Amino acid sequence: MERTKRLLFLDDIRYPIDAYHYTRQDIFLRTDWYIVRNYKQFINRILENGLPDLISFDHDLADEHYLKADSREFAEKTGYECAKWLIEYCMDNGANLPEFYCHSMNPVGKENIESLLKNFKKL
């Protein structure tokens, strides 16, 4: 019997069914997604449960802001930051990058996440 895929959905406000409405990707019809809303939840979920089989990324995680080191500026922890952390985690643990999808409605953010992850996967 085939094991069910473990699915991780990163988005600050939407649910997988919302992503289905504009992507028409059937994977978003599944009801067994684990949803994380911000950078911290994303990291904690992976550290506590290991890598999922598939991660779907949103780019803009608008409500999460952190102070930049040595600065008074706030830095938004976006889906791109989550993707960068994921690459570091995979390198540090000798793990393969999970399958990924980017459902973000931010076209530049989406392209940045996809390019980053695709380039790492080529290595």
C-alpha positions as CSV (number, residue, x, y, z in Angstrom):
1,M,0.0,0.0,0.0
2,E,1.4,3.4,-1.0
3,R,2.0,5.9,1.8
4,T,-0.1,9.1,1.6
5,K,1.9,12.2,0.7
6,R,2.6,14.6,3.5
7,L,1.6,18.1,2.2
8,L,2.6,21.5,3.7
9,F,0.8,24.6,2.6
10,L,2.5,28.0,3.5
11,D,0.1,30.9,3.3
12,D,-0.8,33.7,5.7
13,I,-4.5,33.8,4.8
14,R,-5.6,31.4,2.1
15,Y,-6.5,27.7,2.3
16,P,-5.6,25.1,-0.3
17,I,-9.1,25.2,-1.8
18,D,-8.6,28.9,-2.4
19,A,-5.4,28.1,-4.4
20,Y,-7.4,25.6,-6.4
21,H,-9.8,28.2,-7.6
22,Y,-7.1,30.2,-9.4
23,T,-4.5,27.5,-10.2
24,R,-6.9,24.7,-11.2
25,Q,-4.3,22.2,-9.7
26,D,-6.1,19.2,-8.4
27,I,-3.6,18.7,-5.6
28,F,-5.3,21.6,-3.8
29,L,-8.6,19.7,-3.6
30,R,-7.0,17.3,-1.1
31,T,-8.1,17.9,2.5
32,D,-5.0,16.5,4.2
33,W,-2.8,19.6,3.8
34,Y,-1.0,20.8,7.0
35,I,-1.3,24.7,6.9
36,V,1.4,27.0,8.3
37,R,0.9,30.8,8.3
38,N,4.3,32.3,8.7
39,Y,8.1,31.7,8.7
40,K,8.3,30.5,12.3
41,Q,5.5,28.0,11.9
42,F,7.1,26.7,8.7
43,I,10.5,26.1,10.3
44,N,9.0,24.6,13.5
45,R,6.8,22.2,11.5
46,I,9.8,20.8,9.5
47,L,12.0,20.7,12.6
48,E,9.4,18.8,14.6
49,N,8.0,16.5,11.8
50,G,10.7,16.3,9.2
51,L,10.4,17.2,5.5
52,P,7.0,16.8,3.9
53,D,6.7,15.3,0.4
54,L,5.3,18.5,-1.1
55,I,5.4,22.1,-0.1
56,S,3.3,24.8,-1.7
57,F,4.6,28.3,-1.1
58,D,2.9,31.7,-0.9
59,H,5.4,34.6,-1.2
60,D,3.7,37.5,0.8
61,L,3.4,36.6,4.4
62,A,2.3,40.2,5.2
63,D,1.6,40.1,8.9
64,E,5.0,38.7,9.9
65,H,7.8,41.3,10.4
66,Y,11.1,41.0,12.2
67,L,13.8,43.6,12.9
68,K,16.8,43.3,10.7
69,A,20.0,42.6,12.5
70,D,21.9,45.8,13.4
71,S,19.1,47.9,12.0
72,R,15.9,49.6,13.0
73,E,14.2,48.5,9.8
74,F,11.7,45.7,9.7
75,A,12.3,42.8,7.4
76,E,9.3,40.8,6.2
77,K,9.8,37.0,6.4
78,T,8.4,35.9,3.0
79,G,7.9,32.6,1.4
80,Y,11.2,33.3,-0.3
81,E,12.9,33.4,3.1
82,C,11.2,30.0,3.9
83,A,12.6,28.6,0.6
84,K,16.1,29.8,1.5
85,W,15.8,28.2,4.9
86,L,14.6,25.0,3.4
87,I,17.7,24.8,1.1
88,E,20.0,25.3,4.1
89,Y,18.1,22.6,6.0
90,C,18.5,20.2,3.1
91,M,22.2,20.9,2.7
92,D,22.8,20.6,6.5
93,N,21.0,17.3,6.7
94,G,21.9,15.7,3.4
95,A,18.3,15.6,2.5
96,N,16.6,15.9,-0.9
97,L,14.5,18.9,-1.6
98,P,10.8,18.0,-1.4
99,E,8.5,18.5,-4.4
100,F,7.4,22.1,-4.5
101,Y,4.8,24.3,-6.0
102,C,4.3,28.1,-5.7
103,H,0.7,29.2,-5.5
104,S,1.6,32.9,-4.8
105,M,-0.4,35.5,-6.6
106,N,2.7,37.8,-6.5
107,P,4.3,37.1,-10.0
108,V,7.8,38.3,-9.1
109,G,7.8,36.6,-5.7
110,K,6.5,33.4,-7.3
111,E,9.3,33.5,-10.0
112,N,11.9,34.2,-7.3
113,I,10.9,31.2,-5.2
114,E,10.6,28.9,-8.2
115,S,14.0,30.0,-9.6
116,L,15.7,29.5,-6.3
117,L,14.4,26.0,-5.7
118,K,14.8,24.9,-9.3
119,N,18.4,26.1,-9.3
120,F,19.2,24.3,-6.1
121,K,17.5,21.1,-7.3
122,K,19.9,21.1,-10.4
123,L,22.9,20.9,-8.1
